[in-house]
Amino acid sequence: MAVKKKEKGQLIVLSGPSGVGKSTVIAELLGQRDNIYFSVSYTTRKPRVGEQDGVNYNFVTRAEFERMIADDELLEYAEYVDNYYGTSLKAIRERLDAGIDVLLDIEVQGAAKVKKRCPDALFIFIIPPSFEELSRRLHKRNTDSEDVIAGRLEKARVEFREVPNYDYLVINDKVSGAVHEIESILTAAECRVENRKQILTQFN
């Protein structure tokens, strides 16, 4: 008999410092797994060159974001470098209930809030192979001033202290290696007994 698709999707929370290469890793992961919905965050920051509304972020005004906070439309939100970032609760619930995995790319403040509301989520932190490599990647992007880069590196040091609150630590030395590690984590989660209970019913 055909195995029924899972009844509930897995919520996956991915965090890591600015410049670690999360966007590249996520793009590769989504290309390899078709049952993952990437939750596009809402933000009040201005789009960077090449970014598209609704693809990279949902870009909204500060007033609109504060309305969403007031109406409890967000699973989590945080303020980072003077801009708001947040995740739509409705979009996530609909997909999880349809058996689709949902991937969130959020920083540590937001991840802590998600953990309180969704303790069953998988929490994965991505780090660079070294702090020097993180600095090199931030400089290579060529989008920020030295002051902003220094601020991002200082913020990274603070974020690294939160790693013990995560379930898994992935090292992004090579993108393919990081994606393989995340794939292994997701496969292991799918094999948990509680996630395969519907298959057991035929053996009762």
C-alpha positions as CSV (number, residue, x, y, z in Angstrom):
1,M,0.0,0.0,0.0
2,A,1.1,3.6,-0.6
3,V,2.4,5.4,2.4
4,K,0.2,8.3,3.2
5,K,1.9,11.6,3.3
6,K,2.5,12.9,6.8
7,E,-0.4,14.4,8.6
8,K,1.5,17.4,10.0
9,G,4.4,19.4,8.6
10,Q,7.6,20.0,10.5
11,L,8.5,23.5,11.5
12,I,12.2,24.1,10.9
13,V,13.9,27.2,12.4
14,L,17.3,28.2,10.9
15,S,19.4,30.9,12.5
16,G,23.0,32.2,12.0
17,P,24.9,35.4,11.9
18,S,24.7,37.9,9.1
19,G,27.2,36.8,6.4
20,V,27.2,33.1,7.2
21,G,25.6,32.2,3.9
22,K,22.1,31.2,5.1
23,S,20.3,32.5,1.9
24,T,22.6,30.4,-0.4
25,V,22.2,27.3,1.8
26,I,18.4,27.7,1.9
27,A,18.2,28.2,-1.9
28,E,20.1,24.9,-2.4
29,L,18.0,23.1,0.1
30,L,14.7,24.2,-1.5
31,G,16.1,23.0,-4.8
32,Q,16.6,19.5,-3.5
33,R,13.4,19.1,-1.4
34,D,10.0,19.9,-2.8
35,N,8.0,19.5,0.4
36,I,9.4,22.6,2.1
37,Y,7.7,26.0,2.2
38,F,10.1,28.8,2.9
39,S,8.3,31.3,5.0
40,V,9.0,34.8,3.6
41,S,9.4,37.2,6.6
42,Y,7.9,40.6,6.9
43,T,10.4,43.5,7.4
44,T,10.5,47.3,7.6
45,R,14.0,47.5,6.2
46,K,14.6,48.8,2.7
47,P,15.2,46.2,-0.1
48,R,18.8,45.5,-1.1
49,V,19.8,45.6,-4.8
50,G,18.3,42.5,-6.5
51,E,15.8,41.7,-3.7
52,Q,12.1,41.3,-4.7
53,D,9.1,42.0,-2.6
54,G,7.3,38.7,-1.7
55,V,10.4,36.6,-2.7
56,N,13.2,37.7,-0.3
57,Y,11.0,39.5,2.2
58,N,7.5,41.1,2.3
59,F,8.6,44.7,2.6
60,V,6.1,46.8,4.7
61,T,6.0,50.2,6.4
62,R,6.7,50.5,10.1
63,A,3.0,51.5,10.7
64,E,1.8,48.4,8.9
65,F,4.1,46.2,10.9
66,E,3.0,47.7,14.2
67,R,-0.6,47.1,13.1
68,M,0.3,43.4,12.6
69,I,1.8,43.2,16.1
70,A,-1.3,44.8,17.6
71,D,-3.6,42.4,15.7
72,D,-1.6,39.3,16.9
73,E,-0.9,38.3,13.3
74,L,2.8,37.3,13.9
75,L,4.2,34.0,15.2
76,E,7.3,36.1,16.3
77,Y,8.9,39.4,15.6
78,A,12.0,41.2,16.6
79,E,13.8,44.5,16.1
80,Y,17.3,44.1,14.5
81,V,19.5,47.1,13.5
82,D,16.5,49.5,13.8
83,N,14.2,47.4,11.6
84,Y,11.4,45.0,12.4
85,Y,11.4,41.4,11.2
86,G,8.5,39.0,11.7
87,T,6.7,35.8,10.6
88,S,3.1,35.4,9.6
89,L,1.2,33.0,11.9
90,K,-1.6,32.2,9.4
91,A,0.7,31.2,6.5
92,I,2.6,28.8,8.6
93,R,-0.4,27.1,10.2
94,E,-2.1,26.5,6.9
95,R,0.9,24.7,5.5
96,L,1.8,22.6,8.6
97,D,-1.8,21.4,8.7
98,A,-1.5,20.4,5.1
99,G,1.5,18.2,5.9
100,I,4.0,20.6,4.4
101,D,7.3,21.4,6.2
102,V,7.9,25.1,6.9
103,L,11.3,26.7,7.0
104,L,11.9,29.9,8.9
105,D,15.1,32.0,8.6
106,I,15.1,34.1,11.7
107,E,17.6,35.5,14.2
108,V,18.0,34.3,17.8
109,Q,15.5,36.7,19.4
110,G,12.7,35.5,17.1
111,A,13.8,31.8,17.5
112,A,13.5,32.0,21.3
113,K,9.9,33.3,20.9
114,V,9.1,30.5,18.4
115,K,10.5,27.9,20.8
116,K,8.0,29.0,23.5
117,R,5.0,28.7,21.1
118,C,6.2,25.8,19.1
119,P,8.5,23.5,21.2
120,D,8.3,20.7,18.7
121,A,10.1,22.7,16.0
122,L,13.6,21.7,14.8
123,F,16.1,24.4,15.8
124,I,19.3,24.6,13.6
125,F,22.1,27.1,14.0
126,I,24.5,27.7,11.1
127,I,28.1,28.9,11.9
128,P,31.1,29.7,9.6
129,P,34.2,27.6,9.9
130,S,35.9,30.5,11.7
131,F,35.3,34.1,12.9
132,E,37.9,35.3,10.4
133,E,35.9,33.7,7.6
134,L,32.7,35.4,8.7
135,S,34.5,38.8,8.6
136,R,35.9,37.9,5.1
137,R,32.4,37.1,3.8
138,L,30.9,40.3,5.2
139,H,33.6,42.4,3.5
140,K,33.2,40.4,0.3
141,R,29.5,41.3,0.1
142,N,30.6,44.9,-0.4
143,T,27.2,46.3,0.8
144,D,28.1,47.7,4.2
145,S,30.4,50.3,5.6
146,E,33.2,49.3,8.1
147,D,31.1,50.5,11.0
148,V,28.1,48.4,10.0
149,I,30.4,45.3,9.5
150,A,31.9,45.9,12.9
151,G,28.4,46.0,14.3
152,R,27.4,42.8,12.6
153,L,30.5,41.0,13.9
154,E,29.8,42.2,17.4
155,K,26.2,41.0,17.1
156,A,27.5,37.6,15.8
157,R,29.5,37.2,19.0
158,V,26.3,37.7,21.1
159,E,24.4,35.3,18.8
160,F,27.0,32.6,19.2
161,R,26.2,32.5,23.0
162,E,22.6,31.3,22.1
163,V,23.8,28.2,20.2
164,P,23.2,25.9,23.3
165,N,19.5,26.7,23.0
166,Y,19.4,25.0,19.5
167,D,19.1,21.3,18.7
168,Y,21.7,21.2,15.9
169,L,24.8,23.0,14.8
170,V,25.7,23.1,11.1
171,I,29.1,24.4,9.8
172,N,28.8,26.2,6.5
173,D,32.3,25.6,5.2
174,K,31.1,24.4,1.8
175,V,27.4,25.0,0.9
176,S,26.9,21.4,-0.4
177,G,28.2,20.1,3.0
178,A,25.9,22.4,5.0
179,V,22.9,21.4,2.9
180,H,23.8,17.7,3.3
181,E,23.9,18.1,7.1
182,I,20.5,19.8,7.2
183,E,19.1,17.1,4.9
184,S,20.3,14.5,7.4
185,I,18.6,16.3,10.3
186,L,15.3,16.5,8.4
187,T,15.4,12.8,7.4
188,A,16.1,11.8,11.0
189,A,13.2,13.9,12.2
190,E,10.9,12.3,9.6
191,C,11.9,8.8,11.0
192,R,10.8,9.7,14.6
193,V,8.2,7.2,15.8
194,E,5.7,10.0,16.5
195,N,6.0,11.2,12.9
196,R,5.2,7.8,11.5
197,K,2.3,6.7,13.7
198,Q,-0.1,6.6,10.8
199,I,2.1,3.8,9.2
200,L,1.8,1.7,12.4
201,T,-2.0,1.5,12.2
202,Q,-1.8,-1.3,9.6
203,F,0.1,-3.5,12.0
204,N,-2.4,-3.3,14.9
